[in-house]
Amino acid sequence: MAASKSQPERGSFVRTQVAALRQLPGLEVELFEFPPGARALAKAAATLLWRYRGHRFDVVHAHFGLAAWPALCVSARVRALTLHGSELAYRRTRLATQAVLPLIDLPAAASAELAEAAPPARRPYAILPCGVDLQRLVPKPRPLARQRLGLPLGEPYLLFPADPRRPEKRYDRALALAGRLDCKLLVFGGIPPERVVDYYNAANAVVIPSEREGFGLAALEGLACNLPVAATPVGNHPHALAGLESALCAPFDLESWAAFLRPYLEAEERRPTTRDRAAAYSAVAMAEQVADRWREAVAQAEQNWHQGG
């Protein structure tokens, strides 16, 4: 998930979690990231084997099933793995993930829905999503955000917070919705992480018509910027959006979604107050859960070692 010039946003949610973990007392965290692809996977294994020879970590925590394989090249008391969904969507990567799970001491998934769909593991799955960077994702005046992006002030915009090239995100649905509402559509994909906050704040509303989500971080990022959100009931969306008047969590339907969004497009600056809901899923709060699970797993490993001895 290492970033690249064409995809500077790739892996940003993992880097956000690492930054949050580094804020917690009593932890030292190193990050090793590499780009996708079979060659990069093999190179990562060789690099890890050389870089950390003779070194033993308390925990080696991989994100995504394939990354767990090169992570085996590093000595650890506890091996953890967080699944994010895409590794289970395709037969080859699902089989590779399933094969490594017997070696994982702390299996985790980004949402309860994903844990239910995951292959059986040695232990029950922990639910360990990454979380929202509340320091970066903050509400800002819409005119200021549009000025920074060079967008006109008076036109309505929807935000599709995903790369259009990812078919499971259903860009086609977002396009149809924008056409039905006669508004323009902002999209992610090739957007530097530092510009993401401007895209959220420039929009009237956020639309997430995905077929599947590992967690649903974009919905929470929209809430952190006090924006209305329309999303399909996948990943964590039903829990994150429950009870909010300015949120729609329902299967995609062009007419009902358009009816929900239209009032927010017609108002010049209609912003709900939803940031408190996003705060419950902050990067720091989620990192604290990760750290707690690490400590529990290390304590269990020590107990097993003493019993074995």
C-alpha positions in Angstrom: 0.0 0.0 0.0 3.0 2.4 -0.4 2.0 5.6 -2.0 3.1 6.5 -5.6 3.0 9.6 -7.8 -0.2 8.4 -9.5 -1.8 7.2 -6.3 -0.5 9.4 -3.4 -3.5 8.5 -1.2 -2.8 4.7 -1.3 -2.3 3.3 2.2 -3.0 6.7 4.0 -5.3 5.0 6.5 -2.6 2.7 7.7 -0.1 5.5 8.0 -2.8 7.4 10.0 -3.1 4.5 12.4 0.7 4.3 12.8 0.9 8.0 13.6 -1.9 7.6 16.2 -0.1 4.6 17.7 3.1 6.6 18.0 1.2 9.2 20.1 0.4 6.6 22.8 2.7 6.1 25.8 4.9 3.0 26.0 4.9 2.1 22.3 7.7 2.1 19.7 6.4 1.6 16.2 8.3 1.0 13.0 6.5 1.1 9.6 7.5 -0.9 6.6 5.5 -0.4 3.5 5.8 -1.6 -0.1 3.9 -1.2 -3.4 1.4 -3.9 -4.7 2.4 -6.6 -7.1 4.1 -10.1 -6.9 7.6 -8.7 -7.5 7.2 -6.1 -4.7 5.9 -8.9 -2.4 9.1 -11.0 -3.0 11.3 -7.9 -2.7 9.7 -7.0 0.6 10.3 -10.4 2.0 14.0 -10.3 1.1 14.4 -6.7 2.5 12.7 -7.6 5.8 14.8 -10.7 6.2 18.0 -8.6 5.7 17.0 -5.4 7.6 15.8 -7.1 10.7 18.1 -10.1 11.0 18.9 -10.8 14.6 16.1 -8.5 15.8 12.9 -9.6 17.5 9.8 -7.5 17.8 7.1 -8.0 20.4 4.5 -7.7 17.7 4.6 -7.7 13.9 1.3 -6.5 12.6 0.5 -6.8 8.9 -2.4 -5.0 7.0 -4.0 -7.0 4.2 -3.7 -10.8 3.9 -0.8 -10.9 1.3 1.3 -8.6 3.5 1.3 -11.3 6.2 3.6 -13.5 4.1 6.7 -11.2 3.9 6.0 -10.3 7.5 6.9 -13.9 8.5 10.5 -13.0 7.7 10.7 -10.9 10.8 11.0 -12.6 14.2 8.1 -11.8 16.6 6.5 -12.9 19.8 3.1 -12.1 18.4 1.9 -12.0 14.8 -1.1 -9.9 14.0 -3.1 -9.4 10.8 -5.8 -6.9 9.9 -8.0 -7.8 7.0 -9.5 -4.9 5.0 -11.8 -6.8 2.5 -10.1 -6.7 -0.9 -8.0 -9.7 -0.1 -11.2 -11.8 0.4 -12.9 -10.5 -2.7 -10.8 -12.5 -5.2 -10.2 -16.3 -5.1 -6.4 -16.2 -5.4 -5.8 -13.6 -2.7 -8.5 -15.2 -0.4 -6.7 -18.6 -0.7 -3.4 -16.9 0.1 -4.9 -15.2 3.1 -6.6 -18.3 4.3 -3.3 -20.2 4.1 -1.5 -17.7 6.4 -4.2 -17.5 9.1 -3.0 -20.6 11.0 0.3 -18.7 11.7 -1.5 -15.6 13.1 -1.8 -15.1 16.8 -4.0 -12.0 16.6 -6.4 -12.1 13.6 -8.4 -8.9 13.1 -10.9 -7.4 10.6 -11.8 -3.8 9.9 -15.5 -4.4 10.6 -17.8 -7.1 12.2 -19.3 -7.7 8.8 -15.9 -8.5 7.3 -15.0 -10.8 10.2 -18.1 -12.8 9.5 -17.1 -13.2 5.9 -13.5 -14.1 6.6 -12.0 -17.6 6.7 -11.8 -19.3 10.1 -8.7 -18.3 12.2 -6.9 -19.7 15.2 -8.7 -17.3 17.5 -11.8 -15.1 17.2 -11.3 -12.0 15.1 -10.8 -8.7 16.9 -12.5 -5.7 15.2 -9.7 -3.2 14.6 -10.5 -0.5 12.1 -8.1 2.3 11.4 -10.1 5.4 12.1 -10.5 9.1 11.3 -7.7 11.6 11.5 -9.7 14.3 13.3 -6.7 16.7 13.3 -6.7 16.7 9.5 -10.4 16.2 8.7 -12.0 19.4 10.1 -15.0 21.5 8.9 -14.0 24.5 6.9 -16.1 27.2 5.1 -17.2 25.9 1.8 -16.2 29.1 -0.1 -12.6 28.8 1.2 -12.4 25.1 0.2 -13.7 25.8 -3.3 -11.4 28.8 -3.7 -8.4 26.5 -2.9 -9.7 24.0 -5.5 -10.6 26.6 -8.1 -14.3 25.7 -8.1 -17.2 28.1 -8.6 -19.1 29.0 -5.4 -22.7 28.9 -6.6 -22.9 25.4 -8.2 -23.9 22.3 -6.2 -21.3 19.4 -5.9 -21.5 15.9 -4.7 -18.4 14.1 -3.6 -17.6 10.5 -4.5 -14.8 9.8 -2.1 -13.1 6.9 -3.9 -11.0 6.1 -7.0 -13.4 5.7 -9.9 -11.2 2.9 -11.2 -12.3 0.6 -8.3 -15.4 -1.2 -9.7 -16.7 -2.1 -6.2 -17.1 1.6 -5.3 -19.7 1.9 -8.1 -18.7 5.2 -9.7 -21.5 4.5 -12.3 -24.1 5.0 -9.6 -22.6 8.2 -8.4 -22.6 9.5 -12.0 -26.2 8.6 -12.4 -27.1 10.3 -9.2 -25.3 13.5 -10.2 -27.0 13.5 -13.5 -30.4 13.0 -11.9 -29.7 16.0 -9.6 -28.2 18.1 -12.3 -25.1 18.8 -10.3 -21.3 18.1 -10.6 -19.3 15.3 -9.1 -16.0 15.5 -7.3 -14.0 12.3 -7.1 -10.9 11.0 -5.4 -8.1 9.1 -7.2 -4.7 10.7 -7.5 -5.5 13.2 -4.8 -2.7 14.0 -2.3 -3.9 13.3 1.3 -3.3 16.9 2.3 -5.9 18.0 -0.3 -8.6 15.6 0.8 -10.0 18.0 3.5 -10.7 20.6 0.8 -12.6 18.1 -1.4 -14.9 17.2 1.5 -15.5 20.8 2.5 -16.1 21.9 -1.1 -19.0 19.4 -1.4 -22.6 19.8 -0.5 -22.9 16.1 0.4 -21.0 12.8 0.2 -22.3 9.8 -1.7 -20.9 6.3 -1.1 -22.9 3.8 -3.3 -20.4 0.9 -2.8 -21.1 -2.8 -3.3 -18.8 -3.6 -0.4 -16.6 -1.8 2.1 -14.1 -3.3 4.5 -14.9 -0.6 7.1 -16.3 2.6 5.6 -13.8 5.3 6.5 -15.0 7.8 3.9 -18.4 8.1 5.5 -16.8 8.9 8.8 -14.5 11.5 7.2 -17.6 13.1 5.7 -19.2 13.2 9.2 -16.0 14.7 10.6 -16.5 17.6 8.2 -20.1 18.1 9.2 -21.5 16.8 5.8 -24.6 14.9 5.0 -23.8 11.3 3.8 -25.7 8.9 1.7 -24.3 5.3 1.7 -25.2 1.7 1.1 -25.6 -0.5 4.2 -22.2 -2.2 3.9 -19.2 -2.3 6.2 -19.6 -0.2 9.2 -22.1 2.2 7.6 -25.2 0.9 9.4 -23.6 1.5 12.8 -21.8 4.8 11.9 -24.8 6.4 10.4 -27.6 5.1 12.6 -30.0 7.7 13.9 -28.5 10.7 12.1 -31.1 12.8 10.3 -28.5 14.0 7.9 -27.5 10.5 6.8 -29.1 8.0 4.6 -28.0 4.3 4.9 -30.0 2.3 2.4 -29.6 0.2 -0.7 -28.9 2.3 -3.8 -32.0 3.7 -5.4 -31.7 6.6 -7.7 -35.0 8.3 -6.8 -34.9 7.9 -3.1 -31.2 8.9 -2.9 -31.9 12.0 -5.0 -34.9 13.0 -2.8 -32.7 12.8 0.3 -29.8 14.8 -1.2 -31.8 17.5 -3.0 -32.4 19.8 0.0 -28.7 19.9 0.7 -27.9 20.9 -2.8 -30.5 23.6 -2.9 -29.3 25.3 0.3 -26.3 27.6 -0.1 -24.5 26.4 3.1 -26.6 23.7 4.9 -24.2 21.8 7.2 -25.4 19.4 9.8 -23.5 18.8 13.0 -22.1 15.3 12.8 -18.5 15.6 13.9 -19.3 14.1 17.4 -20.3 10.8 15.7 -17.0 10.6 13.8 -15.1 11.3 17.0 -16.2 8.0 18.4 -14.1 6.4 15.6 -11.1 8.7 15.8 -7.7 7.4 14.8 -6.4 7.7 18.4 -9.4 5.8 19.8 -9.0 3.0 17.3 -5.2 3.0 18.0 -5.9 2.5 21.7 -7.9 -0.6 20.9 -5.0 -1.9 18.8 -2.5 -1.3 21.6 -4.8 -3.0 24.1 -5.0 -6.1 21.9 -1.3 -6.1 21.3 -0.7 -6.1 25.1 -3.2 -8.9 25.7 -1.6 -11.0 22.9 1.9 -10.5 24.3 0.8 -11.4 27.8 -0.9 -14.5 26.4 2.3 -15.4 24.5 4.4 -15.0 27.7 1.9 -17.2 29.7 2.0 -19.9 27.0 5.9 -19.8 27.0 6.1 -20.2 30.8 3.5 -23.1 30.7 5.5 -24.8 27.9 8.7 -24.4 29.9 
